[in-house]
Each structure stands twice: as structure tokens, then as C-alpha cells.
Amino acid sequence: MLNLVLFGPPGAGKGTQSEKLIEKYALVHLSTGDIFRANIKGETELGKLAKSFMDKGELVPDAVTISMLEDVVNKQVNPKGFIFDGFPRTSAQADALDKFLAGKNWKISAMLALEVNDEELKKRLLLRGKESGRPDDANPEVIQNRINVYNRDTAPLKNYYEAQGKYRGVKGIGTIEEIFNGLCKEIDTLK
């Protein structure tokens, strides 16, 4: 089973690359952002709680995130593997994910990290905000806060997966195809 953590700051291209990786490797895409938005749109209690944090550019608490994610994973029948997009974001979440997967006799195969500088991220997010209407991508202050939170709380997760020999950095600037080929090259070394 191929279980990948697709890692990178907001705007790095995780969603775009996930779509291509899902098609090529027949994996189930688990985007915490999509899961959050579905719960928010459905006005579930967890969705309302998640929205209150997202609106400020803050991370949703681990217990809320993990509950939503486990629910989706448990609904899958005979998956070939998963792409975890936007999760885990902290060492505590990575630990919780490892324990959850171990309970199913599964494990993370690798963390694939899209590496993109902050200025490029800001440009991408503002453009996405204009094109998609996502309010969290339209406000430069919220964008900067999201990048700051990522750099402070999430980037250190690299060390967690490096210690397990599972970290793979991939250049996140270039054409969509160039970035995709870089990701595939790393995945194909895992088989």
C-alpha cells in the first residue's frame, strides 16, 4: 500500500499535483481542506468549529481534524493507498496518523514536500483568491498569517519524517508537468 503525505505551504500546488498523482497511482485523495470545506458547507458542528479557526488563518485543532480524517479513511473499501494532502501539519498529528494507520497494519510510505519560496506563495494565493473566490486566499494579511503559521508550526514536521527516512523534497517551482515528474521520480523509488 502506497501512503503519501503531500507536504508544502499554502499555495505550493498540493491540490493540483494530488489530482495528477491520484490518476497515475490510483490513490484516494484525502485533503483536509476539502474535508473541512465539506463539513463547513454541510454546517456540521465540526465544520462550524473548523471555520472559526480557518477564518483567522489558524490551524484547526488536532482532535477536530483527526476525527474528520478518520471518518473518511474508514469509509474506503480496499484502497490501494492514500495521499494525505494538508495533513499532518504538526508532529502530534503525524504521531496520531501513524498510530491510526498502525491499527490498520498500514504506514506512511513517504512525505513528498513541495518546496516553494514565500514570495511565490503570496502571488499564487492572491491569484487563487481572485479566481476561486476563496476568502482565505483574498486577504494579504490572512495569507501572511497562514505562511507564518506554516513556517512556525508545520515546517518542523520535516524533521519528524527525516528521522524515519521518509522525507523527500521536490522543487515546487516550474511547470505543472516538471513538478509532477519530480514527484513521480520520488514515488517510483519507493516501489
Sequence and secondary structure as in RCSB ss.txt:
>XXXX:A:sequence
MLNLVLFGPPGAGKGTQSEKLIEKYALVHLSTGDIFRANIKGETELGKLAKSFMDKGELVPDAVTISMLEDVVNK
QVNPKGFIFDGFPRTSAQADALDKFLAGKNWKISAMLALEVNDEELKKRLLLRGKESGRPDDANPEVIQNRINVY
NRDTAPLKNYYEAQGKYRGVKGIGTIEEIFNGLCKEIDTLK
>XXXX:A:secstr
 EEEEEE  TTSSHHHHHHHHHHHHT EEEEHHHHHHHHHHTT HHHHHHHHHHTTT    HHHHHHHHHHHHHT
 SS SEEEEES   SHHHHHHHHHHHHTTT    EEEEEE  HHHHHHHHHHHHHHH  GGGT HHHHHHHHHHI
IIIITTHHHHHHHTT EEEEE  S HHHHHHHHHHHHHTT 
